[in-house]
Amino acid sequence: MNAIVKQIALAKREAAAGVNYTARLGAPCPHCGARSRIYRTMPWENTTRIRYHRCTNEKCPLSALGVGIKSVEADR
């Protein structure tokens, strides 16, 4: 596999694994660190809520491919 395909595969795995969400910082893209926009918010399940985002950095492979980024918010 060439390097670009490996990089894209890694970015997709990072997005599916999820990132932490905070009200102050939102959910950064796991690949490039740019801010991401929420496109779907799931209901609370006990003390956690899952959201799905899209990276706003046009140069990021996750943004170019339209890959959703999962975030998890914990109510502490």
C-alpha positions in Angstrom: 0.0 0.0 0.0 1.3 3.4 -0.7 1.8 6.1 1.9 -1.3 8.2 1.0 -3.6 5.2 1.2 -2.2 4.3 4.6 -2.6 7.8 5.8 -6.3 7.9 4.8 -6.9 4.5 6.4 -5.4 5.7 9.7 -7.4 8.9 9.6 -10.6 6.9 9.1 -9.8 4.7 12.1 -9.1 7.7 14.3 -12.4 9.3 13.3 -14.3 6.1 14.1 -12.5 5.6 17.4 -13.9 9.0 18.6 -12.6 12.1 20.3 -13.6 13.8 23.5 -16.1 16.6 23.2 -16.2 19.6 25.5 -18.6 22.5 25.5 -15.7 25.0 25.4 -13.5 23.4 22.7 -15.9 21.2 20.8 -14.4 18.2 19.1 -11.1 18.6 17.2 -10.4 16.6 14.1 -8.3 13.6 15.2 -6.2 13.8 12.0 -5.4 17.5 11.6 -6.7 19.1 14.8 -9.0 21.6 13.1 -12.4 22.4 14.6 -15.2 20.3 13.4 -18.9 21.0 12.8 -21.7 19.0 14.4 -24.0 17.3 11.9 -25.8 14.9 14.2 -26.4 14.7 18.0 -27.7 11.6 19.6 -29.8 11.6 22.8 -28.2 11.2 26.2 -27.6 7.6 27.3 -27.1 7.7 31.1 -24.1 10.1 31.4 -22.8 10.1 27.9 -23.8 11.7 24.6 -22.4 10.9 21.2 -22.1 13.5 18.4 -21.0 13.2 14.8 -18.9 16.0 13.2 -17.2 16.9 9.9 -13.8 18.5 9.7 -13.8 22.1 8.5 -10.2 21.9 7.1 -10.6 21.5 3.3 -7.0 20.1 3.1 -7.8 17.3 5.5 -8.5 13.9 4.0 -11.4 13.4 6.4 -13.0 16.6 5.1 -12.3 15.8 1.5 -13.8 12.3 1.8 -16.8 13.5 3.9 -15.9 11.1 6.7 -17.8 11.6 10.0 -15.9 12.1 13.3 -17.4 10.5 16.4 -17.2 12.4 19.6 -18.2 11.5 23.2 -19.3 13.9 25.8 -19.4 12.7 29.4 -21.6 14.5 32.0 -19.5 14.5 35.2 
